[in-house]
Amino acid sequence: MALLESVPNVSEGRDAAVIDAIGQAFARHGRVLDIHSDVDHHRSVYTIVADETDLAEALLAGIARAAELVDLRSHDGIHPRIGAADVVPIVPLRPGEMELALEVALALGRRVGDELGLPVFLYGASAGGLRPAFFRRGGPVELQRRIDVGELQPSFGPSRLDPRAGGVLVGARPLLIAFNVELETGDLADARAIAAAIRESNGGMRGVQALGLLLPGTGRVQVSINVIDVDAAPLVDVVARVRCVAAEQGVLLGRSELVGLLPENAAADPALLGLEALPDDRVLERRLRAG
């Protein structure tokens, strides 16, 4: 059996007991390599590996636990979301295994809809390349309106979002890198300008998504980056571009933050990435080899 990865994003980043309980549910059938929680984003990112059978069971258990413990009606994080278990990607770790990831994503989506009664929306390679932002714009209220007027429908499950748990985005996709860069000086407008300059949708770097965000807990601002094509946009080049645009605006960069684990081919001198260190347990393949 092939080893696959999943990086479910759960809309809880503050309550340690809830974060741990959801992690334990994922760990019943999978190996949880990392949990990254952020109080401002109010979000936790779990990195899980397992074979295709166990991965589906692990994810189903974790999604069910998140639906029990997370209530979107009182959620105030800055990260866009449409569900308690907001996005659940299935990621192949070796070339030629995307078809397997697609099969697992489809089977998982059907089970979430049938067994948990949650609306499931397919994205990524499972839906012609649709990205989570397509579903998240405007949040759950806007998503429900779009369903009601027939603009879109869940792939599985009911056509009404669960009041507490919302819906779930499930899809197969390649490895990506989630990475944040804080600004030492400057404001939200500067962060948004930097994000606009580097993201592909604005004519920036191919395979890069970015947002400028205000962190309520500290009052600092952040450029939140997803590198969705790690070959087209090496992380070290993305960070260098952020540094260059910031310098053009007269803005100094602060600390960088890796969310989850980094693919080995993206590992570089930590100083070039703005990190204090990059230990082996933060690099996916090294973590797997370590057992």
C-alpha positions as CSV (number, residue, x, y, z in Angstrom):
1,M,0.0,0.0,0.0
2,A,1.1,3.6,-0.7
3,L,1.8,6.1,1.9
4,L,-0.3,9.3,1.5
5,E,-0.3,12.6,3.4
6,S,-3.2,14.7,4.6
7,V,-3.0,18.2,6.1
8,P,-6.5,18.9,7.5
9,N,-7.1,22.5,8.6
10,V,-9.4,22.7,11.6
11,S,-11.0,25.9,12.7
12,E,-9.7,25.8,16.3
13,G,-6.4,27.3,17.3
14,R,-6.9,28.3,21.0
15,D,-8.4,25.6,23.1
16,A,-5.6,23.1,23.8
17,A,-7.9,20.4,25.0
18,V,-10.0,20.6,21.8
19,I,-6.9,20.6,19.6
20,D,-5.6,17.6,21.4
21,A,-8.9,15.7,21.3
22,I,-9.1,16.2,17.5
23,G,-5.5,15.1,17.1
24,Q,-6.2,12.0,19.1
25,A,-9.0,11.2,16.7
26,F,-6.8,11.6,13.7
27,A,-4.2,9.4,15.4
28,R,-6.5,6.4,15.8
29,H,-5.6,5.2,12.3
30,G,-2.8,7.6,11.1
31,R,0.5,8.9,12.2
32,V,0.3,12.6,13.3
33,L,3.6,14.1,12.4
34,D,2.9,17.7,13.4
35,I,0.2,20.0,14.8
36,H,0.6,23.7,14.1
37,S,-1.9,26.0,15.9
38,D,-2.3,29.7,15.6
39,V,-4.5,31.8,17.9
40,D,-5.0,34.7,15.5
41,H,-5.9,32.5,12.6
42,H,-7.9,30.4,15.1
43,R,-6.8,27.4,13.2
44,S,-4.8,24.2,13.6
45,V,-3.0,22.4,10.8
46,Y,-2.4,18.7,11.3
47,T,0.1,16.7,9.2
48,I,-0.9,13.1,9.0
49,V,0.5,10.1,7.0
50,A,-1.0,6.6,6.5
51,D,-1.7,4.2,3.8
52,E,-4.8,4.8,1.7
53,T,-7.1,2.7,3.8
54,D,-6.0,3.9,7.2
55,L,-5.8,7.5,6.1
56,A,-9.5,7.6,5.1
57,E,-10.4,6.1,8.5
58,A,-8.2,8.6,10.4
59,L,-9.7,11.6,8.5
60,L,-13.2,10.5,9.0
61,A,-12.7,10.2,12.7
62,G,-11.0,13.6,13.0
63,I,-13.6,15.3,10.9
64,A,-16.3,13.8,13.1
65,R,-14.6,15.0,16.3
66,A,-14.1,18.5,14.9
67,A,-17.8,18.7,14.0
68,E,-18.6,17.8,17.6
69,L,-16.2,20.2,19.3
70,V,-16.0,23.3,17.1
71,D,-18.8,25.8,16.8
72,L,-18.4,28.2,13.8
73,R,-21.1,30.4,15.2
74,S,-18.7,31.8,17.8
75,H,-15.6,31.6,15.6
76,D,-13.6,34.9,15.2
77,G,-10.3,33.9,13.6
78,I,-8.9,35.9,10.8
79,H,-8.4,33.0,8.4
80,P,-11.2,32.4,5.9
81,R,-13.2,29.2,6.5
82,I,-16.4,27.4,5.7
83,G,-16.2,24.5,8.1
84,A,-15.0,23.2,11.5
85,A,-12.9,20.7,9.5
86,D,-12.4,23.3,6.9
87,V,-10.2,21.8,4.3
88,V,-9.0,18.2,4.0
89,P,-6.4,17.6,1.3
90,I,-5.2,14.2,0.1
91,V,-1.6,14.5,-1.0
92,P,0.5,11.9,-2.9
93,L,4.1,11.6,-1.6
94,R,5.5,9.9,-4.7
95,P,5.3,10.6,-8.4
96,G,2.5,8.7,-10.2
97,E,0.2,8.4,-7.2
98,M,-2.2,11.3,-7.8
99,E,-4.8,8.9,-9.2
100,L,-4.7,7.1,-5.9
101,A,-5.1,10.4,-4.0
102,L,-8.1,11.2,-6.2
103,E,-9.7,7.9,-5.4
104,V,-9.2,8.4,-1.6
105,A,-10.5,11.9,-1.8
106,L,-13.7,10.8,-3.6
107,A,-14.3,7.9,-1.2
108,L,-13.7,10.1,1.8
109,G,-16.0,12.9,0.5
110,R,-18.8,10.4,0.0
111,R,-18.4,9.0,3.5
112,V,-18.3,12.4,5.1
113,G,-21.6,13.2,3.3
114,D,-23.3,9.9,4.0
115,E,-22.0,9.0,7.5
116,L,-21.5,12.4,9.1
117,G,-24.2,14.3,7.2
118,L,-22.0,17.3,6.3
119,P,-22.0,19.0,2.9
120,V,-18.8,18.2,1.1
121,F,-17.3,20.3,-1.7
122,L,-14.6,18.8,-3.9
123,Y,-11.6,21.0,-4.8
124,G,-8.1,20.8,-6.3
125,A,-7.4,18.0,-8.7
126,S,-10.7,16.5,-7.6
127,A,-12.6,19.4,-9.2
128,G,-10.8,20.7,-12.2
129,G,-8.4,22.8,-10.1
130,L,-10.9,24.8,-8.1
131,R,-9.2,26.3,-5.0
132,P,-10.6,26.7,-1.5
133,A,-10.9,30.5,-2.0
134,F,-13.7,29.8,-4.6
135,F,-15.8,28.4,-1.8
136,R,-14.7,30.6,1.1
137,R,-15.3,34.0,-0.2
138,G,-18.0,35.6,2.0
139,G,-17.8,32.8,4.5
140,P,-20.5,30.2,5.3
141,V,-23.4,32.7,4.9
142,E,-22.4,33.6,1.4
143,L,-21.7,29.9,0.5
144,Q,-25.2,29.0,1.7
145,R,-26.7,31.8,-0.4
146,R,-24.8,30.5,-3.5
147,I,-26.2,27.0,-2.8
148,D,-29.7,28.3,-2.4
149,V,-29.7,30.2,-5.7
150,G,-28.3,27.2,-7.6
151,E,-24.8,28.7,-8.3
152,L,-23.2,25.5,-6.8
153,Q,-24.1,22.4,-5.0
154,P,-22.2,20.1,-2.6
155,S,-20.7,17.0,-4.2
156,F,-21.9,14.9,-1.3
157,G,-24.2,15.3,1.7
158,P,-27.0,17.8,2.3
159,S,-27.5,21.1,0.6
160,R,-27.7,22.9,4.0
161,L,-24.5,23.8,5.8
162,D,-24.5,22.5,9.4
163,P,-25.1,25.5,11.8
164,R,-22.2,24.5,14.0
165,A,-19.8,22.6,11.7
166,G,-20.5,24.2,8.3
167,G,-19.2,22.1,5.4
168,V,-15.9,20.4,4.4
169,L,-13.6,20.9,1.4
170,V,-12.1,17.6,0.3
171,G,-9.7,17.2,-2.6
172,A,-6.5,15.7,-3.9
173,R,-3.6,18.1,-4.5
174,P,0.2,18.1,-4.8
175,L,2.4,19.1,-1.9
176,L,2.3,22.8,-0.9
177,I,4.1,25.0,1.5
178,A,2.3,27.3,4.0
179,F,4.6,30.1,5.1
180,N,4.1,33.4,6.9
181,V,6.3,36.5,7.0
182,E,5.6,39.2,9.6
183,L,6.5,42.8,8.9
184,E,8.7,44.5,11.5
185,T,7.6,48.0,10.2
186,G,4.7,49.0,8.0
187,D,1.0,48.4,8.3
188,L,-1.8,46.3,6.8
189,A,-1.7,48.2,3.6
190,D,2.0,47.4,3.2
191,A,1.3,43.7,3.8
192,R,-1.5,43.6,1.3
193,A,0.6,45.4,-1.3
194,I,3.4,42.9,-0.8
195,A,0.9,40.0,-1.1
196,A,-0.5,41.4,-4.3
197,A,2.9,41.9,-5.8
198,I,4.0,38.2,-5.3
199,R,0.8,36.2,-5.9
200,E,0.1,34.7,-9.2
201,S,-3.4,36.0,-9.6
202,N,-2.0,39.6,-9.7
203,G,0.7,38.8,-12.2
204,G,3.3,37.8,-9.6
205,M,5.1,34.5,-9.1
206,R,3.6,31.4,-10.6
207,G,2.2,29.0,-8.0
208,V,2.0,31.5,-5.2
209,Q,-1.0,32.6,-3.3
210,A,-0.7,35.4,-0.6
211,L,-2.8,37.6,1.7
212,G,-1.9,40.5,3.9
213,L,-3.4,40.0,7.4
214,L,-3.6,41.9,10.7
215,L,-2.8,39.7,13.7
216,P,-5.2,40.9,16.4
217,G,-3.3,39.3,19.3
218,T,-0.1,41.4,18.7
219,G,-1.2,44.2,16.4
220,R,1.4,43.1,13.9
221,V,0.8,42.4,10.2
222,Q,1.7,39.4,8.2
223,V,2.0,38.2,4.6
224,S,0.4,34.7,4.6
225,I,1.7,32.6,1.7
226,N,0.8,29.3,0.1
227,V,3.2,28.0,-2.4
228,I,1.0,25.6,-4.4
229,D,3.6,24.8,-7.1
230,V,6.9,24.1,-5.2
231,D,8.8,23.5,-8.4
232,A,7.7,26.7,-10.2
233,A,8.3,28.8,-7.1
234,P,11.1,27.6,-4.8
235,L,10.4,28.9,-1.3
236,V,13.8,30.6,-1.0
237,D,12.9,32.6,-4.2
238,V,9.5,33.5,-2.8
239,V,11.0,34.8,0.4
240,A,13.6,36.8,-1.5
241,R,10.8,38.4,-3.6
242,V,9.0,39.3,-0.4
243,R,12.2,40.9,0.9
244,C,12.7,42.8,-2.3
245,V,9.2,44.2,-2.5
246,A,9.3,45.1,1.2
247,A,12.6,47.0,0.6
248,E,11.0,48.9,-2.3
249,Q,8.3,50.0,0.1
250,G,10.7,50.9,2.8
251,V,9.4,48.1,5.0
252,L,11.5,45.9,7.2
253,L,10.6,42.2,7.6
254,G,10.2,40.5,11.0
255,R,10.1,36.8,11.8
256,S,9.1,34.0,9.4
257,E,6.9,31.0,10.3
258,L,6.7,27.6,8.7
259,V,3.2,26.1,9.0
260,G,3.4,22.3,9.0
261,L,6.3,20.5,7.4
262,L,8.5,21.5,4.6
263,P,9.3,19.3,1.6
264,E,12.9,18.3,1.5
265,N,13.5,19.9,-1.9
266,A,12.5,23.3,-0.5
267,A,14.8,23.1,2.5
268,A,17.4,25.9,2.5
269,D,19.7,27.9,4.8
270,P,17.3,29.0,7.5
271,A,18.7,32.5,7.3
272,L,17.6,32.8,3.7
273,L,14.1,31.9,4.8
274,G,14.0,34.2,7.7
275,L,13.9,31.3,10.2
276,E,16.1,31.0,13.3
277,A,16.5,27.2,12.5
278,L,15.2,24.4,10.4
279,P,15.5,21.2,12.4
280,D,15.1,17.8,10.7
281,D,11.8,17.2,12.3
282,R,10.3,20.1,10.4
283,V,11.3,18.6,7.0
284,L,8.8,16.0,5.8
285,E,11.0,13.4,4.3
286,R,13.6,13.5,7.1
287,R,10.8,13.1,9.6
288,L,9.5,10.1,7.8
289,R,12.9,8.5,7.6
290,A,13.4,9.0,11.3
291,G,10.4,6.7,12.0
